[in-house]
Amino acid sequence: MNEISICPQCGSENVYFDGSLYICPDCAYEFEEGAAAESGNDVAKDSNGAELFDGDAVTVIKDLKVKGSSMVIKRGTKVKSIRLTDNPEEVDCKIDGSSIVLKTCFLKK
């Protein structure tokens, strides 16, 4: 077992391993073994590798079914004013008045 001494999110030294994940009791952040090295790579990128920022306008590259709804987001739908989340693989946006979280791998700038 590789000893991780600091949390990649808050920098605390009180990290422990619970058998599957490393956990920081100070900020409640859970991460896998390689996450400490990858923590500097928290940049949201679209399907083409372009960096995304708050307020960008993006286009959906594939028809997407919305879970829990009969709604389908059609390919080519333009989404304005996206908001980045804590997860670099997801963005918040509004489509047809509904607030939706989309994966960045289905978007292009």
Helices and strands as residue ranges (DSSP letters): E 16-17, E 22-23, E 30-31, H 35-38, E 58-60, E 64-65, E 72-73, E 78-79, E 83-84, E 90-95, E 98-103, G 104-106, E 107-108
